[in-house]
């Protein structure tokens, strides 16, 4: 659809959209975005979209549309995370659309994962869509996560994660990978148009940072 959610502000979480599941269904549920735009909203966490809830079964699926120009802004001594999307619970599956030109004064210009309950791990599935032109003041210009959990990050299809930056010098920083906390799981063939930049979050040279890779995943 052609909905538009623009120019809203939340003091804490979810400047444009806050989704925490359905209270009559144990705070589980699914939010699907197949078009429209979430733009120029702001909050401390999840300037554009915040996905939370209290159970593991919360899912955000984005197949089309745009999350653009949103910002995560610091509040006093509290840092900011997830200019475009902040995932605190469940799964975010990106199959199409654009997450672009979002900013965070702290970490995660485009997408940031940080679980709000240590029982459950988070899952990010990237099989399509474009994450580009996002910027973080501290780290993880494109995609990032906290080091207190072990998120599952699955890659396949025709995803594009390029042109994201961090810091005042705007160093390229697409998927900010903390090796030893999470690996990139190649869950299916990568198509010819797939583009992906990965930056180790600390000096872990020589350590494996992918799993599931094989020649069958080279794409065509």
N, C-alpha and C positions, 0 to 999 in steps of 0.2 A: 504494500500500500504506500500512499504518498504522505504519510504523517510527518510532522515536523515538531520536534521538541527542542526549543532554542532559548538561550539567554536566561537560564534559571540558575539559582545559586543555593547550595545547601551548606550549612555551617560545618557539618562533619562528613557525611557520606552520600553519594549518589546525587550529583548536581542535576543531571537530566532524568535518570531512571534509577530507582532503588527497587530491586527485586529480591525478596526474601522467602519465596515459596508461599504456599497457601496455609493459613493458620489452622484450617479445619482438616488438613491432610498432612499433619505432622511437619508442617513447614517445608514440604517438598513441592516440586512443581517444575514446569518448563516454561521458559520465556523464549519465544521465537521471533527473530527480526528478519523479515524477508523483503524489506524495502524501507523507504523513508530516510529520515536523517535525524541524528542527535548531535546538535552543534552548539558550540560557544556557551556551554554550561560550565559551572565550576563547583568544586567542593574540596575538602582536604583529602579524601580518598574517593576515587572513582568520580572524576570530574564529569564524565559522560554517563557511564553506567556502573552501578555497584551491584554485585551478585553476592548475596549472603545467605541468611537462613540458619537453621539449627540442625539440619540433617544433611546426610551425604547426597541425597537424591535431588539436588537443585541443578538444573541444566539450562544454560543459555546457548542457543543455536543461532548463528548469524549466517544467512545465505545470500543476502543482498543488502543494499542500503549503505549509508555512510555514517560513521562516527568521526566527526571532524571538529578541530579547533576548540576542544574542551581543555580545561586546565585543572590540575590538582595543586592547590595552593597551601603553603604552610600556615599554621595557626599558632603563633607565638613560638613556643619551644617544641611543638609537635610537628613532626616531619610530614611530608605529603607523598602520596603514592597513587599511581594509575591515572594519568591524565585522561586517557580514553576509556579504559575498562579496568576495574578492580575486581578480582575474583577472590572471595574469602571462603567460599564453600562450593563444593560440587564440581561441575564440568563446564568448560566453555569450548564449544566447537565452532570453528570458523571455516565455512565452506565457500564463501563468496562475500563480495562487498569490500568496503574500504574503511580502514582505521588509519587516519592520516592527519598530520598537522596538529596533533594534540601535544600538550606540554605538562610536565610535572616539575615543580621547583625542587622536589626530592628525587625519587626513583620511579622508573616505569612510565616513560612518556606515553607509550601506546597502550601496553597491557602490563599489569602487575598482579602477581599471585602471592597471597599471604593468608594462610588458613587461620580462622578464628576459633578453631577447636582442634586440639592436638590428636583427637581420635581418628580424624579423617585426613587423607591426603587429597590434594587438588589434582585436576586433570585438565590439560590444555591440548586440544586436538586441532592441528592446522593442516587442512587439506586443500585450501583454496583461499581466495581473497588476497588483499594487498594491505600490508602494514608498512607505511612509508612516511617520511617527513616528520616523524615525531621527535620530541626532544625532552631530555631530562637534565636537570641541573646537576644531579649527583651521579647516577648510574642508570644503566638499562634504558637507553633511548627508545628502543623498540619494544622488547619483551624482557621482563625481569621477574625475580621472585626472591623471597626472603630465605635466609639460610637456616631457618628453624623448622623446616619441613622438607619433604622429599616429593615434590610434585612430579607427576607423569606428564611428559611432553612428547606427543606423537606427531610425526611429520609424514605427509604423503601428498600426492596429487600435484597441483600447480600453484602452491603457495608462493607469495612474493614478500620477502622481509628485507628491504633494502632502504638506504638513504635516511636512516634514523641516527640521531646524534646525542652526545652528552657533553656537559661541561661548558664553560665559557668559550673554550676553543673549538667547540662543536666537533669533537672527534667522532668518527663513525662508530656506532655502537648499536647493533641490531638485536640479536638475542644475546643477552648478557648471561653467560653460562657459568655457574659456580660449580666447578668440577668436584665431584665427591658428594655433592648434594643431590644433583639430578643429572640424568643423561638425556640426550635426544634419541628417541626411539623412532626408527624408520619403520612405520607400520604398513607401508604399501609403496608401490612404484611412484617415483618422482617423475612428473612429466617434463618434457623438454623445456617448457617455459618457466619452470620453477627456479626461483632465485632466493638465496638464503645467506645471510651473513651471521657469523657466530664469533663472539668475543669472549675469551676466557675471563672470568671475573677476578681471578687471582693467578699467581704463577704456579700453574700445575702442568707445565709442559711435559709431554711424553705420556700423559695419562689418557686413557680411552674416554671419549666423550659421546660416543654413539653406541647404540645397540640395535640389533636387527638388520644391519646392513648386509646386502648380498648383491651379486651381479644382477639378480632379477629385479632390483629396484632402480636400475639405471634409467628407466623410462624409455620413451620412444619419441 
